[in-house]
Amino acid sequence: MEYLKCLYCEATNHKNARYCGRCGQYIALEAKKSLHKSLAYLLAAIIFYIPANIYPVLLTSKFANAQGSTILEGVVAMWQSGDYPVAIIIFTASIFIPLAKFGVLFYLNYTLARCQTQNIAKRVMLYRLIELTGPWSLIDVFVVLILVALIHFKNIAIIPGIGVSSFALMVVLTILSANVLDPRLLGEECEKR
Ligand SMILES: [Zn+2]
């Protein structure tokens, strides 16, 4: 690569520039640092995915005995009571999309670390897809919080469980993992790393 694009203002800079000539942001391409950070965030996200799925997201406390249900139990319960659209949305947002993102981020990290030069267009598309879905990942944390707010007024108290906090952390860590992965690496030759 002869030139270095600024990720903030898209200005074209000299390939060895450390700071953008137009907006002054730090733009040096640091492949190893970017990949290590991304992988670390990804592993942390995968770790939090486990408590997000085995601990309850909602605790219903009625007459002092608290009962909880995990994401999957919630999906099954909604499906059985006929709320198919909600069940499908929750399943997609909290089980399918996070797993797909882990897969894509791992694939991008792996292929970049191994200096693979094939499928650049496909990998750029996957990266864009991850960036696009990022802001939507907290959808079911919102669902839980709305439920908590709605039902709090009745006699039954509903409190968010450990599952929700783990899920929210997992989502933030996944976004960070995608964020620190420098997309300019996808078009970069590998010898310089
Ligand atoms: Zn700039």
Residues whose N, C-alpha, C, O or C-beta is under 5 A from the ligand:
A	BS01	ZN	C6 Y8 C9 E10 A11 C20 R22 C23 G24
